[in-house]
Amino acid sequence: MDPNQNIETIDSIDKLRKLDYNNEYRLMIENVALFNFNFLPFNISHLTVRSCNILNIFGVQNIKNLVYIDISNNPIYSIQDLQSHHQLEVLNISNTFVVNVAVLNHLRSLKEFKSENCYIIDQQPLIRHENYNIHWICHQQSPTLNILQILNPTLSETQHIGFPGNN
């Protein structure tokens, strides 16, 4: 299934309010000042957020069926509310400022984690994660990369870019 198909692009709050909460969506949210995610539909499988002023992602715990989240290039200060998304497979937080990533300990289905040029204050949970088959994508400028390679050499650095299944 191609994540680029059937994407509903949202560029205003009015468009969000018109969505049918009974349908499953792949949402692309652009140029919307998001302060929390409480007003999103409850059934979203893929969520991409671009050029938004995100203070936090509070409310994302109410969304069902999330398997793909790309919140890169936005000012994000916490991803703690992702901890209930045990089925999440792909998480991209590149080019963001993240206070901690302790939530990764809860994401047992995670297969790909991108944190290129990402400033992460507490990276310890990355080292303790039990799923060593994750494609860790970290840029040299990201403070997570060196400590990952030193303390857990089984974690691999890869240049895999894009959605799962695309090479």
C-alpha positions, 0 to 999 in steps of 0.5 A: 500500500503506497502511503502517497495514495489517498492523502488528505491535505489539510491547510486550514482548521476548517478542512479538519472540521469537515472530515468524516470521523468514521473514515480512515485517513492519511493526513498531510497537514501543512502550514497550520499552527498546531498547538495540539492534536485534539481536533484530529479525526480518531482514525488515521494510519499515516500522519505527516505534518509540514511547516507547522508551529507545533508546541507539543503533540498532546492529543495524538494519543486519541488517534487510532491505527497510526503506523506512520508519523512524520513530524520532521522540520517542526519545532517539537518539544515532546513526543511523550504522547506517542507512548500508546501507539504500540503499532507505530512502525515509522517515526521521523523527527528529523530537524526538530528539537526533542526534549527526550525520547523515552517514549521509544521504549513503548513503541515495540513495533517501530521499524524505522526511526529518523532523527537527522539533524535532531537535537535530543537531550536524553538519548538513553532510551535509544540504547535500551530499545529491545528491537534491534532490527530498527533502521536507525537513521541519524545524521553525523550532526545529530548527537544520538549517532555516536553514542548509539554506535559506541554503546550498541554496535548492533544498531545500524545506520542506514540511508533509507529514505522514504516510506516503508517498502520504498527503497 
